[in-house]
Amino acid sequence: MNKLNIDRLLSLDETDPQQNIIDYIDLHNRQKEDHEQLEEIKNKWDSLQSGVSKNEKDLSHISDVLKSLSLNQEQLSKEYDKLVESIPEQVTEISQKIYRQDIIGIPDYALESGGARVISKLTSETYKIQPEGFIGTLSNFLGIAIKPGRPPTEAIHPSVHAGSCWAMKGTQGVLTLKLAKSIIPKQITVEHLAKEISFSISSAPRIIEVYAIEDIKSYSEEYITGGHSLVSQEKPYSQFLGKIEFDPIKKSLQTFDLQNILDKPIQYLQFQFMKNWGHSDYTCIYRVRVHGSP
């Protein structure tokens, strides 16, 4: 009830009852209106309070969700960084696994890790880098290499990387192997560094002859004790299996069929390199494979 209504109620005139009744009814109606307005305002206030409370709950929920998303994002970021760091190792591991299985899908009986061996005394000399001038002459006289080359075993390792080859001295020479087991040789594979990443193919082998050594003891006596040259067109105690021409421009890895197939298995085999693609100092043998049946 507002102040005006109260004043009017206090000013009722007892001498005029009819007017007093009219005034009373008017005051009652106004009081009712005031009450209704108060209830309306109260309801609005309650609604507003409820809305604020609801908004606070919504804001609290949103805040919790954002915190959870932030934590998830942080965890995902850590996992991503860890994954990125592990990718090179995984790629390397997968590549090595595939390569160990051999990309040509044929057993390689000349693979060192499979049991094959290089017969050093029946293999040509490795190229050695010597400086020019007096120091080079002196080191050559003393038989000391300033930078010795990689050994012939590089030619029967599975990995092929720039510089990871056997640098055979000169343009002609031989690589004699004891295979992982006795087989009838049927194919050979020659691999060189791909031309896309090679500085030059002039040191790549070109003409290659393949021989099966049937009596390694007699053969060794003939060449080691007898002092004969390892490079020869006539080789006692051995059989000629074939002659191939390797062209790394066409393909860096090539498999060739041997022309002559033996009647019985052998375990000793010799690659005779007769010519390279133009380098006069050395011939790079990256990898050779031997395929056949036991």
Disulfide bonds with the S-S distance in Angstrom:
none
